[in-house]
């Protein structure tokens, strides 16, 4: 039986950074989702990327501590629709596939991300 954490099975910090590095440009360049990153400075984008890495690492059992706000507070007022959510999760799934994340680990990541749906979608 494999007792390694999801964080370890994903490949640790560097692998999670790679997910963020691949995912964020996909989201930003999406015709529908790109509006959420309009008029953002480079520093704000880097900060957001680090929050994403910390959230993914923490949620997967890694040693990182997520210091960002809760999902409801972070996304309140953004007008994130169910259609936006479906596009986002599709991009996440495509990113995990592109990076050849094995199915059990990919499903685990998608599972903890999907658990935030009601906190994010308005």
C-alpha contacts under 8 A as a table, 3 or more apart, distances in Angstrom:
res1	aa1	res2	aa2	distance
4	X	7	X	7.96
4	X	8	X	5.91
4	X	9	X	6.38
5	X	8	X	5.17
5	X	9	X	6.25
5	X	60	X	7.08
5	X	61	X	5.84
5	X	62	X	7.49
6	X	9	X	4.91
6	X	10	X	5.98
6	X	60	X	5.13
6	X	61	X	6.20
6	X	62	X	7.90
6	X	105	X	6.68
6	X	108	X	7.79
7	X	10	X	5.23
7	X	11	X	6.57
7	X	12	X	5.32
7	X	13	X	7.80
7	X	57	X	6.20
7	X	60	X	4.79
7	X	61	X	5.42
7	X	62	X	5.13
8	X	11	X	5.18
8	X	12	X	5.02
8	X	62	X	7.41
9	X	12	X	7.31
9	X	105	X	7.13
10	X	15	X	6.52
10	X	16	X	7.27
10	X	101	X	7.08
10	X	105	X	6.69
11	X	14	X	6.96
11	X	15	X	5.11
11	X	16	X	7.32
12	X	15	X	5.60
12	X	16	X	6.34
12	X	57	X	7.65
12	X	62	X	7.39
13	X	16	X	5.15
13	X	17	X	6.12
13	X	53	X	7.95
13	X	57	X	6.89
14	X	17	X	5.04
14	X	18	X	6.25
15	X	18	X	4.98
15	X	19	X	6.44
16	X	19	X	5.04
16	X	20	X	6.46
16	X	53	X	6.20
16	X	56	X	6.99
16	X	57	X	6.78
17	X	20	X	5.09
17	X	21	X	6.03
17	X	53	X	5.90
18	X	21	X	4.87
18	X	22	X	6.13
19	X	22	X	5.26
19	X	23	X	5.86
19	X	95	X	6.75
19	X	96	X	7.08
19	X	99	X	7.62
20	X	23	X	5.05
20	X	24	X	5.87
20	X	49	X	6.46
20	X	52	X	6.80
20	X	53	X	6.39
21	X	24	X	6.07
21	X	25	X	7.18
21	X	49	X	7.86
22	X	25	X	6.18
22	X	26	X	6.78
22	X	95	X	6.47
23	X	26	X	5.23
23	X	27	X	6.34
23	X	91	X	6.84
23	X	92	X	6.34
23	X	95	X	6.02
24	X	27	X	5.11
24	X	28	X	6.04
24	X	49	X	7.54
25	X	28	X	4.97
25	X	29	X	5.91
26	X	29	X	5.33
26	X	30	X	6.15
26	X	91	X	6.74
27	X	30	X	5.24
27	X	33	X	5.97
27	X	34	X	6.22
27	X	88	X	6.93
27	X	91	X	7.03
28	X	33	X	6.44
28	X	34	X	4.32
28	X	35	X	7.68
28	X	36	X	7.59
28	X	37	X	6.11
29	X	33	X	7.52
29	X	34	X	5.52
30	X	33	X	5.24
30	X	34	X	5.25
31	X	34	X	5.78
31	X	35	X	7.94
32	X	35	X	6.75
32	X	84	X	7.32
33	X	36	X	6.04
33	X	84	X	6.56
33	X	87	X	7.79
33	X	88	X	7.82
34	X	37	X	5.60
34	X	38	X	6.66
35	X	38	X	5.22
36	X	78	X	7.75
37	X	40	X	5.69
40	X	44	X	6.24
40	X	45	X	6.65
41	X	44	X	5.30
41	X	45	X	6.36
42	X	45	X	5.10
42	X	46	X	6.22
43	X	46	X	5.15
43	X	47	X	6.17
44	X	47	X	5.05
44	X	48	X	6.11
45	X	48	X	5.03
45	X	49	X	6.12
46	X	49	X	5.01
46	X	50	X	6.23
47	X	50	X	5.14
47	X	51	X	6.29
48	X	51	X	5.06
48	X	52	X	6.23
49	X	52	X	5.00
49	X	53	X	6.23
50	X	53	X	5.01
50	X	54	X	6.05
51	X	54	X	5.05
51	X	55	X	5.96
51	X	66	X	6.85
51	X	67	X	7.48
51	X	68	X	6.27
52	X	55	X	5.06
52	X	56	X	6.08
53	X	56	X	5.21
53	X	57	X	5.96
54	X	57	X	5.10
54	X	58	X	5.86
54	X	64	X	5.64
54	X	65	X	6.27
54	X	66	X	5.05
54	X	67	X	7.85
55	X	58	X	5.21
55	X	59	X	5.87
55	X	64	X	7.93
55	X	65	X	7.62
55	X	66	X	5.21
56	X	59	X	5.17
56	X	60	X	6.04
57	X	60	X	5.26
57	X	61	X	6.47
57	X	62	X	4.93
57	X	63	X	7.11
57	X	64	X	5.83
58	X	61	X	5.35
58	X	62	X	5.02
58	X	63	X	6.38
58	X	64	X	5.18
58	X	65	X	5.77
58	X	66	X	6.19
59	X	62	X	7.25
59	X	112	X	7.24
60	X	109	X	7.33
69	X	73	X	6.31
69	X	74	X	5.86
70	X	73	X	5.56
70	X	74	X	6.14
71	X	74	X	5.09
71	X	75	X	6.05
71	X	116	X	7.12
71	X	119	X	5.73
71	X	120	X	6.19
72	X	75	X	5.48
72	X	76	X	5.72
72	X	119	X	4.67
72	X	120	X	5.79
73	X	76	X	5.38
75	X	78	X	5.68
75	X	80	X	7.71
75	X	119	X	7.84
75	X	120	X	5.62
76	X	79	X	7.52
76	X	120	X	7.21
76	X	122	X	7.69
79	X	121	X	7.55
79	X	122	X	6.04
80	X	84	X	5.91
80	X	85	X	6.97
80	X	120	X	6.89
80	X	121	X	5.13
80	X	122	X	5.70
81	X	84	X	5.04
81	X	85	X	6.27
81	X	121	X	5.53
81	X	122	X	5.97
82	X	85	X	4.94
82	X	86	X	6.18
82	X	121	X	6.23
82	X	122	X	7.89
83	X	86	X	5.13
83	X	87	X	6.30
84	X	87	X	5.16
84	X	88	X	6.13
85	X	88	X	5.02
85	X	89	X	6.17
85	X	117	X	7.69
85	X	121	X	6.91
86	X	89	X	5.27
86	X	90	X	6.04
87	X	90	X	5.01
87	X	91	X	6.21
88	X	91	X	5.17
88	X	92	X	6.24
89	X	92	X	4.91
89	X	93	X	6.05
89	X	110	X	7.59
89	X	114	X	8.00
90	X	93	X	5.10
90	X	94	X	6.10
91	X	94	X	5.02
91	X	95	X	6.03
92	X	95	X	5.06
92	X	96	X	6.23
92	X	110	X	7.84
93	X	96	X	5.16
93	X	97	X	6.14
93	X	106	X	7.50
93	X	110	X	7.37
94	X	97	X	4.98
94	X	98	X	5.99
95	X	98	X	5.03
95	X	99	X	6.18
96	X	99	X	5.16
96	X	100	X	6.18
96	X	101	X	5.35
96	X	106	X	6.34
97	X	100	X	4.90
97	X	101	X	5.98
97	X	106	X	7.97
98	X	101	X	7.76
101	X	105	X	6.59
101	X	106	X	5.86
102	X	105	X	5.61
102	X	106	X	6.02
103	X	106	X	4.90
103	X	107	X	5.90
104	X	107	X	5.24
104	X	108	X	6.23
105	X	108	X	5.00
105	X	109	X	6.26
106	X	109	X	5.21
106	X	110	X	6.17
107	X	110	X	5.01
107	X	111	X	5.88
108	X	111	X	4.92
108	X	112	X	6.44
109	X	112	X	5.46
109	X	113	X	6.21
110	X	113	X	5.04
110	X	114	X	5.85
111	X	114	X	5.11
111	X	115	X	6.24
112	X	115	X	5.06
112	X	116	X	7.10
113	X	116	X	5.61
113	X	117	X	7.40
114	X	117	X	5.34
115	X	118	X	7.51
116	X	119	X	5.35
116	X	120	X	6.39
117	X	120	X	5.32
117	X	121	X	5.88
118	X	121	X	5.69
118	X	122	X	7.77
